[in-house]
Amino acid sequence: MSAMSEYEFQVLTFDRHTPKAVRRQAVREHAEYGRWELTRSVRYEGGVHRVWLRRRIIRVQRTA
């Protein structure tokens, strides 16, 4: 087994008019059903909100 974990990432982007409750619900659904975890959240100057999610890649080793 390797000591380093491998992750896959997904970026969610919301425009400035998206309500906070809708953004929160989207992140919550990804976390609950897709096993994603919040890595980073940034709000840019124009009001765009971007969220980075990650989840661990699980590799199954075959036995011969």
N, C-alpha and C positions, 0 to 999 in steps of 0.2 A: 504494500500500500504506500502511496506517496504521502508525504507529510504536508504538502501544499494542497489546499482545497481549490477546486476549479469552480467558477461561477459563470452563469450566463446573465446578461443584463437586459433590461427593458426600460425604455424611456417613455414616459407619458408627458405630453405637452398640452397645456390648457391655455386658452386665450384669456385676455383680461376680463372678459364678461362672464366667465364661468364662475358660478357661486362656490364659495368655500365648501359648502355641504356636498356639492356634486363632486368636487375634487376629492374630498375625504372619502366619500362612498366608493369612488373608483379605486382608490388605493386599498381600501378595506376589502373590496371584492377580490382584487388580485391577490392580496395576502391570504385571504381565507380559502379561496378555491384553487389558486394556482401556486400556493406556497411561496409567494414572493415576499421579500422583506425590504423595507425602506432603507436605501443607502444614502441618498442625498436629495435635498429639496432646495431649489433656487427660484427666487422671484427676480426677473430681469426688469430693467428700467422701464420698458414699455408696458409692463404689467403682465407679461407672459410668465406663466408659472411652469417650471419643468421639474419632474420628479424622476429619479433613478431608482429602479428596483432591481434586486438581484436574487438569485436562488442557486443553491448548490447543485452542481452536476454530479449525479451519482453514476459511477461506472460499475457495471457488473462484470466480474472476472469469471471467465469460463474455466471449468475444470476439464482436464483431458480424459 
